[in-house]
Amino acid sequence: MGAVKINFSDSWYQDLQTSSGDALASFQQILADNESIRAQLQNYHSDEDGAPIVPSYDIISADFDPIKNTGQVRFAYHVEFTFACADKRAETRHTETSNFTIDPADQTLTVFIHDKISRDSFEEF
């Protein structure tokens, strides 16, 4: 699991605390165009063929528990694949939900991009 740590300001955290249930705008602001998040989303597809690239992503929902300082954000993004041998390109759309924690003392938001779930039918029997 990849963990991306992002520092935040006192004012961002206070705005989040007073957002009265709508945390989406706050998370869109602080998570916008973060290279580490993009790299983690891209890494999620590294076992697929075609040299995956995630050029951008959007935060489409955010849930925040102000008492526990935890929640979830949902990313929407597309992955571009380039197949050099065949000179082909392909694109797929994805959404992923990631948990996060907030440490107000350290002023750190940590987003956990989970690893791809894989199943091996051999292990199931």
Secondary structure, DSSP 8 states (H G I E B T S, - for coil): -EEEEEE--HHHHHHHHTSTT--HHHHHHHHTT-HHHHHHHHHHTTTSSS--B---EEEEEEEEETTTTEEEEEEEEEEEEEETTTTEEEEEEEEEEEEEEEETTTTEEEEEE-------HHHH-
